[in-house]
Amino acid sequence: MTCPGLIISAPASGAGKTMVTLGLLAALRARGLRVQPFKNGPDYIDPAFHHAAAGRPSLNLDTWAMSAGQIAGLVGTRADANLTVAEGSMGLFDGVAKAGETGTGASADLAALTGWPVVLVLDVSGQAQTAAAIAHGLATFSPHVRLAGVVLNRVASPRHDTLIRTAMAAAGLRVLGALPRREAIALPERHLGLVQAEEQPQLAALLGTLAAFIAEHVDLDAVMEQAAGGFAARAAPVAVAPPGNRVALARDAAFSFVYPHLIEGWRRAGAEILPFSPLADEAPAASADACWLPGGYPELHAGRLSAACRFRDGLHRFAASKPVHGECGGYMAMGAGLVDAQGTRHAMAGLLGLETSFARRRMHLGYRLATLLAPMPGHSPKTRLRGHEFHYATITHQPDAPLAHTVDATGADVPEAGSRRGLATGTFFHLIAPAT
């Protein structure tokens, strides 16, 4: 059983999906509804904003990396909500060229799987009737995806609104709302997306403003009437193998990128999570039997991490007898050194020989399928793992043995194969789910 849902999507990134999603979540929550947020695809930052707006944790749903059973299990854990609102990624039909577990990762694939209709957010600045042609094309592109209606964003004037609404009506499309230009409502961005929710002291006020803005200009009753879904959610989620029975988890402003569904899955499997803060110079708990360093922004805190002697020494003591794994930023922090954007090298923990640099920035982005060559916490050799990589660091030195054979979504080899030394392991990709 599952509650009815909607997917908020757009023709392209930058149209206003996140703003509309957050405003809807906050406005419907203000009505007293239990609204469950989800995020299509591999994103860490948007779900934290969803959580703040809805008051309920947001989970990632990924058709490339997750089986239909895994997605059904995650949706099933949230079946007590009145409404599901899932934020799409990129453009509605944008995904990789080769399907993975359930699809290409496109928002349209999630819509087809779940039966959740799509609310299309259109940035109509610089166009009028052409917006209807774009919406009509998206509405008719796939028989498996149903368009519930459109929300017009950045409408310049009442005349502009009328022109577009008339064209939409002629195309048989419903306008659910029209948002005037409001440059004051903006979320600050960083190179991996929005600045994290926990870094924004005025977030509550901003969400209140967004809720009022959406409630004023979007027909919330009409939006709710369009929600649907014939998705057979699982009563019990698919099990997730934890790294250990007691997991020391780095958690602060430098290490915050970990998928909520993984932490929940570890807990459901019986694991206890023991958070600690490297930025506060804390070491992993000696009582833990595995340590996990998530991704984040170590490059923004490299000086503090380099000076965190208790953290570094404690990590070395831990790794002498128990496994430590790092993902992306955590992997870099486990290395020998990190060069920041200004060209200054900072000594890192030194569990691995990895040297990385942000002075030579190059974007690394995409899905990854890894076959382990050696064990990592929670997974044995030859296990196939699906994940995602997104960072701007360059490897300048990597002397250790590779952890995995890694390919991208097309099957092409990826040179960043992770590394291992003793009980320390690390990857640039973030684990989403084991491959079926």
C-alpha positions as CSV (number, residue, x, y, z in Angstrom):
1,M,0.0,0.0,0.0
2,T,1.2,3.5,-0.7
3,C,-0.2,7.1,-0.6
4,P,-0.9,9.0,-3.8
5,G,2.0,11.0,-5.2
6,L,3.3,13.5,-7.6
7,I,6.7,14.2,-9.3
8,I,7.8,17.7,-9.7
9,S,9.9,17.9,-12.9
10,A,10.9,20.3,-15.6
11,P,12.3,20.4,-19.1
12,A,15.8,21.2,-17.7
13,S,17.7,22.1,-14.6
14,G,17.3,25.6,-13.3
15,A,13.6,25.9,-14.0
16,G,12.6,26.2,-10.4
17,K,11.9,22.5,-9.4
18,T,13.5,22.8,-6.0
19,M,11.7,26.1,-5.2
20,V,8.3,24.7,-6.1
21,T,9.0,21.4,-4.3
22,L,10.0,23.1,-1.1
23,G,7.1,25.6,-1.3
24,L,4.6,22.8,-1.8
25,L,6.0,20.7,1.0
26,A,5.9,23.6,3.4
27,A,2.5,24.9,2.3
28,L,0.8,21.5,2.5
29,R,2.5,20.8,5.9
30,A,1.0,24.1,7.1
31,R,-2.4,22.7,6.2
32,G,-1.7,19.9,8.7
33,L,-1.0,17.2,6.1
34,R,1.7,14.6,6.3
35,V,3.6,15.1,3.1
36,Q,6.4,12.6,2.3
37,P,9.3,13.9,0.2
38,F,11.5,11.9,-2.1
39,K,14.3,12.9,-4.5
40,N,14.9,11.3,-7.8
41,G,18.5,10.3,-8.4
42,P,21.8,10.7,-6.5
43,D,21.5,14.0,-4.6
44,Y,22.5,14.7,-1.0
45,I,21.6,18.4,-0.6
46,D,18.0,18.6,-1.8
47,P,16.7,15.9,0.6
48,A,18.0,17.9,3.6
49,F,15.9,20.9,2.4
50,H,13.0,18.6,1.9
51,H,13.3,17.3,5.5
52,A,13.3,20.9,6.8
53,A,10.2,21.8,4.7
54,A,8.1,18.7,5.3
55,G,9.3,17.7,8.8
56,R,9.9,14.2,7.5
57,P,13.1,12.7,6.2
58,S,13.4,12.6,2.4
59,L,14.8,9.5,0.7
60,N,16.5,9.1,-2.7
61,L,14.8,6.9,-5.3
62,D,17.1,5.9,-8.2
63,T,16.0,3.7,-11.1
64,W,19.5,3.2,-12.4
65,A,20.9,2.0,-9.1
66,M,17.9,0.5,-7.3
67,S,15.8,-2.5,-8.2
68,A,12.0,-2.1,-8.4
69,G,11.8,-4.1,-5.1
70,Q,14.3,-1.7,-3.4
71,I,12.3,1.3,-4.5
72,A,9.0,-0.3,-3.5
73,G,10.5,-1.0,-0.1
74,L,11.6,2.6,0.5
75,V,8.3,3.9,-0.6
76,G,6.5,1.4,1.6
77,T,8.3,2.7,4.7
78,R,6.6,6.1,4.2
79,A,3.0,4.8,3.4
80,D,1.6,6.6,6.5
81,A,1.7,10.0,4.7
82,N,-1.3,11.7,3.1
83,L,0.7,12.7,0.0
84,T,4.0,11.9,-1.6
85,V,5.9,14.7,-3.4
86,A,9.0,13.6,-5.3
87,E,11.4,16.1,-6.8
88,G,12.9,15.2,-10.1
89,S,16.4,15.7,-11.4
90,M,17.6,17.5,-14.5
91,G,15.0,17.4,-17.3
92,L,12.0,15.0,-17.2
93,F,13.5,12.5,-19.6
94,D,17.1,13.1,-18.9
95,G,19.0,9.9,-17.8
96,V,22.0,7.8,-18.9
97,A,22.1,6.1,-22.3
98,K,22.0,2.6,-20.9
99,A,19.4,1.4,-18.3
100,G,20.5,0.0,-15.0
101,E,18.4,-1.9,-12.4
102,T,15.0,-0.4,-13.3
103,G,15.7,2.4,-15.7
104,T,18.1,5.2,-16.8
105,G,17.8,7.3,-13.7
106,A,15.4,9.7,-15.4
107,S,12.5,11.2,-13.5
108,A,10.2,9.9,-16.2
109,D,11.3,6.3,-15.4
110,L,10.4,6.9,-11.7
111,A,7.0,8.3,-12.9
112,A,6.4,5.3,-15.1
113,L,7.4,2.8,-12.3
114,T,5.3,4.4,-9.5
115,G,2.4,5.8,-11.5
116,W,2.9,9.2,-9.9
117,P,1.8,12.0,-12.3
118,V,4.2,14.8,-13.2
119,V,3.7,18.4,-12.3
120,L,5.8,20.3,-14.9
121,V,7.6,23.5,-13.8
122,L,8.2,25.8,-16.8
123,D,10.5,28.8,-16.7
124,V,8.6,31.0,-19.1
125,S,10.9,33.9,-19.1
126,G,11.7,35.0,-22.7
127,Q,8.8,33.0,-24.2
128,A,5.0,32.8,-24.3
129,Q,2.9,30.4,-26.4
130,T,6.1,28.3,-27.1
131,A,5.9,27.2,-23.5
132,A,2.7,25.3,-24.4
133,A,4.5,23.6,-27.3
134,I,7.2,22.4,-24.9
135,A,4.8,21.2,-22.4
136,H,2.7,19.4,-25.0
137,G,5.8,17.7,-26.4
138,L,6.8,16.4,-22.9
139,A,3.2,15.4,-22.2
140,T,3.0,13.2,-25.3
141,F,6.6,11.9,-25.5
142,S,5.9,8.7,-23.5
143,P,2.6,6.8,-23.0
144,H,3.9,5.6,-19.6
145,V,4.2,9.1,-18.1
146,R,1.1,11.2,-17.3
147,L,1.4,15.0,-17.1
148,A,-0.9,16.3,-14.3
149,G,-0.4,20.0,-15.2
150,V,2.0,22.8,-15.3
151,V,3.3,25.5,-12.9
152,L,4.5,28.6,-14.8
153,N,7.6,30.2,-13.2
154,R,9.0,33.7,-13.7
155,V,5.8,35.1,-15.3
156,A,6.5,38.7,-16.3
157,S,3.0,40.2,-16.3
158,P,-0.8,39.5,-16.4
159,R,-0.7,39.7,-20.2
160,H,2.2,37.2,-20.3
161,D,0.2,34.9,-18.0
162,T,-2.9,35.2,-20.3
163,L,-1.0,34.4,-23.5
164,I,0.5,31.2,-22.0
165,R,-2.7,30.1,-20.3
166,T,-4.6,30.5,-23.6
167,A,-2.0,28.4,-25.5
168,M,-2.0,25.7,-22.7
169,A,-5.8,25.4,-22.8
170,A,-5.7,25.0,-26.6
171,A,-3.1,22.2,-26.1
172,G,-5.4,20.5,-23.5
173,L,-3.0,21.2,-20.6
174,R,-4.0,22.4,-17.2
175,V,-2.2,25.3,-15.5
176,L,-2.0,24.6,-11.8
177,G,-0.2,27.9,-10.9
178,A,1.7,30.9,-12.2
179,L,4.6,32.3,-10.2
180,P,5.6,35.9,-10.8
181,R,9.2,36.9,-11.0
182,R,10.6,37.1,-7.4
183,E,14.3,37.4,-7.4
184,A,14.4,37.9,-3.6
185,I,13.5,34.2,-3.2
186,A,16.7,32.4,-3.9
187,L,18.7,29.6,-2.4
188,P,22.5,30.1,-2.4
189,E,24.6,27.6,-4.4
190,R,28.0,26.0,-4.3
191,H,29.7,23.9,-6.9
192,L,28.0,20.6,-5.9
193,G,24.5,22.3,-5.8
194,L,22.8,24.3,-3.1
195,V,24.6,25.3,0.0
196,Q,23.6,22.7,2.6
197,A,20.5,23.3,4.6
198,E,22.3,23.2,8.0
199,E,24.5,26.1,6.8
200,Q,21.5,28.4,6.3
201,P,20.5,30.1,9.6
202,Q,17.5,31.8,8.0
203,L,16.1,28.5,6.5
204,A,12.9,28.5,8.5
205,A,12.1,32.0,7.5
206,L,12.9,31.2,3.8
207,L,10.6,28.2,3.9
208,G,7.9,30.2,5.4
209,T,8.2,32.8,2.6
210,L,8.2,30.0,0.0
211,A,5.1,28.4,1.5
212,A,3.2,31.7,1.4
213,F,4.4,32.4,-2.1
214,I,3.3,28.9,-3.4
215,A,0.0,29.0,-1.5
216,E,-0.8,32.4,-3.1
217,H,0.0,31.5,-6.7
218,V,-0.6,27.7,-7.0
219,D,-4.0,26.0,-6.7
220,L,-3.0,23.5,-3.9
221,D,-6.4,21.8,-4.0
222,A,-6.0,21.1,-7.7
223,V,-2.5,19.9,-7.2
224,M,-3.7,17.4,-4.6
225,E,-6.5,16.2,-6.8
226,Q,-4.0,15.2,-9.5
227,A,-2.0,13.0,-7.2
228,A,-2.2,9.3,-8.0
229,G,-0.3,6.1,-8.0
230,G,-0.8,2.4,-8.5
231,F,2.5,1.5,-7.1
232,A,2.6,-1.8,-5.0
233,A,4.9,-0.7,-2.2
234,R,6.5,-3.4,-0.1
235,A,5.6,-3.8,3.5
236,A,9.2,-4.6,4.4
237,P,12.2,-2.8,2.8
238,V,15.0,-4.8,1.1
239,A,17.7,-5.5,3.7
240,V,20.9,-3.3,3.6
241,A,24.1,-4.9,4.8
242,P,25.7,-2.5,7.4
243,P,29.5,-2.0,7.7
244,G,29.3,-3.4,11.2
245,N,27.2,-3.9,14.2
246,R,28.3,-0.6,15.7
247,V,29.3,1.9,13.1
248,A,31.3,5.1,13.9
249,L,30.0,7.6,11.4
250,A,31.8,10.9,10.7
251,R,29.1,13.6,10.8
252,D,29.7,17.4,10.6
253,A,30.0,20.2,8.0
254,A,32.9,18.5,6.3
255,F,31.3,15.0,6.2
256,S,27.6,15.1,5.5
257,F,27.0,13.4,2.2
258,V,25.5,10.0,3.1
259,Y,22.3,8.7,1.6
260,P,19.5,8.6,4.3
261,H,18.2,5.2,3.0
262,L,21.6,3.6,3.8
263,I,21.6,4.8,7.4
264,E,18.0,3.7,7.8
265,G,18.8,0.4,6.2
266,W,21.8,-0.2,8.5
267,R,19.6,0.6,11.5
268,R,16.9,-1.8,10.3
269,A,19.6,-4.5,10.0
270,G,20.4,-4.0,13.7
271,A,23.4,-1.7,13.5
272,E,24.0,1.1,16.0
273,I,25.2,4.4,14.6
274,L,27.8,6.3,16.6
275,P,28.3,9.8,15.2
276,F,31.5,11.7,15.7
277,S,32.9,15.0,14.4
278,P,36.4,15.2,12.9
279,L,36.1,19.0,12.8
280,A,35.6,18.9,16.5
281,D,38.8,16.8,16.7
282,E,36.8,13.7,17.8
283,A,38.0,10.2,17.2
284,P,35.8,7.3,16.2
285,A,34.4,5.4,19.2
286,A,36.7,2.6,20.3
287,S,33.6,0.4,20.9
288,A,32.7,0.6,17.2
289,D,33.6,-2.3,14.9
290,A,33.7,-0.2,11.7
291,C,34.2,3.4,10.8
292,W,32.6,5.2,7.8
293,L,33.7,8.6,6.5
294,P,31.1,10.1,4.2
295,G,31.6,12.6,1.5
296,G,31.2,16.4,1.9
297,Y,33.4,19.4,1.7
298,P,36.8,18.5,3.2
299,E,38.4,21.1,0.9
300,L,36.6,23.9,2.7
301,H,37.9,22.7,6.1
302,A,41.3,21.2,5.1
303,G,43.2,23.4,7.6
304,R,41.1,22.3,10.6
305,L,41.2,18.7,9.5
306,S,45.0,18.8,9.2
307,A,45.3,20.2,12.7
308,A,42.8,17.7,14.2
309,C,45.4,15.5,16.0
310,R,43.0,13.6,18.2
311,F,40.9,12.7,15.2
312,R,43.9,11.6,13.1
313,D,45.6,9.6,15.9
314,G,42.3,8.0,16.9
315,L,41.6,7.0,13.3
316,H,45.0,5.4,13.0
317,R,44.5,3.4,16.3
318,F,41.1,2.3,15.0
319,A,42.4,1.2,11.6
320,A,45.1,-0.9,13.2
321,S,42.5,-3.5,14.0
322,K,39.1,-2.5,12.5
323,P,38.0,-1.5,9.0
324,V,37.7,2.2,7.9
325,H,36.0,3.2,4.7
326,G,35.8,6.6,3.1
327,E,33.6,7.9,0.3
328,C,34.7,10.8,-1.9
329,G,35.4,13.6,0.7
330,G,36.0,10.9,3.3
331,Y,38.3,9.1,0.9
332,M,40.3,12.3,0.4
333,A,40.5,12.9,4.1
334,M,41.9,9.4,4.6
335,G,44.7,10.2,2.1
336,A,48.1,11.6,2.6
337,G,47.4,15.2,1.5
338,L,44.9,17.5,0.0
339,V,45.8,20.7,-2.0
340,D,43.1,23.4,-1.7
341,A,41.8,25.7,-4.4
342,Q,44.5,28.3,-3.4
343,G,47.3,25.7,-4.0
344,T,48.1,25.1,-0.3
345,R,48.8,21.4,0.6
346,H,47.3,20.1,3.9
347,A,48.3,16.9,5.5
348,M,45.4,14.5,5.8
349,A,45.0,11.4,8.0
350,G,47.5,9.2,6.0
351,L,45.7,5.9,6.2
352,L,46.1,5.8,2.4
353,G,48.7,7.3,0.1
354,L,46.1,9.3,-2.0
355,E,47.0,12.9,-2.9
356,T,44.3,15.1,-4.3
357,S,44.1,18.7,-5.5
358,F,41.5,21.3,-6.0
359,A,44.0,23.7,-7.5
360,R,43.6,21.6,-10.7
361,R,39.8,21.4,-10.8
362,R,38.1,18.9,-13.1
363,M,34.5,17.7,-12.8
364,H,34.0,14.0,-12.3
365,L,30.3,13.1,-12.6
366,G,28.3,9.9,-13.3
367,Y,27.0,6.6,-12.2
368,R,29.5,3.9,-11.3
369,L,29.2,0.1,-11.2
370,A,32.0,-1.4,-9.1
371,T,33.1,-5.0,-8.7
372,L,35.1,-5.3,-5.5
373,L,38.6,-6.8,-5.7
374,A,38.9,-6.9,-2.0
375,P,36.6,-6.6,1.0
376,M,35.2,-3.3,2.2
377,P,33.0,-2.8,5.3
378,G,29.7,-4.7,4.8
379,H,30.7,-6.2,1.4
380,S,32.9,-9.1,0.3
381,P,35.2,-9.4,-2.8
382,K,33.4,-9.8,-6.1
383,T,30.3,-8.0,-4.8
384,R,28.9,-5.6,-7.4
385,L,27.9,-2.2,-6.1
386,R,26.1,0.7,-7.8
387,G,26.9,4.2,-6.9
388,H,27.5,7.7,-8.1
389,E,30.5,10.0,-8.4
390,F,30.5,13.8,-8.3
391,H,33.5,15.9,-7.3
392,Y,36.0,18.4,-8.7
393,A,39.2,16.9,-7.2
394,T,42.1,15.7,-9.3
395,I,44.2,12.7,-8.2
396,T,47.9,13.7,-8.2
397,H,49.2,10.5,-6.6
398,Q,47.7,7.1,-5.7
399,P,50.2,4.4,-4.8
400,D,47.9,1.9,-3.2
401,A,46.3,-1.2,-4.6
402,P,42.9,-0.7,-6.3
403,L,39.8,-1.6,-4.4
404,A,37.5,-2.3,-7.3
405,H,37.1,-2.6,-11.0
406,T,34.9,0.3,-11.9
407,V,32.9,1.2,-15.0
408,D,30.5,4.0,-15.8
409,A,26.9,3.7,-17.0
410,T,28.0,2.8,-20.5
411,G,30.3,0.0,-19.3
412,A,33.5,2.1,-20.0
413,D,36.3,1.6,-17.5
414,V,36.7,4.4,-14.9
415,P,40.3,4.9,-13.8
416,E,39.3,6.1,-10.3
417,A,39.0,2.5,-8.9
418,G,39.3,3.4,-5.2
419,S,42.2,2.1,-3.1
420,R,43.1,0.0,-0.1
421,R,45.8,-0.4,2.4
422,G,45.5,-2.7,5.4
423,L,42.0,-2.3,6.7
424,A,41.6,1.1,5.2
425,T,39.5,1.4,2.0
426,G,38.1,4.3,0.0
427,T,36.3,5.2,-3.2
428,F,35.4,8.3,-5.1
429,F,31.9,6.9,-5.8
430,H,29.1,7.0,-3.2
431,L,27.4,3.7,-2.6
432,I,23.7,3.7,-3.4
433,A,22.8,-0.1,-3.5
434,P,24.3,-3.5,-4.3
435,A,23.6,-4.6,-7.9
436,T,21.1,-7.4,-8.3
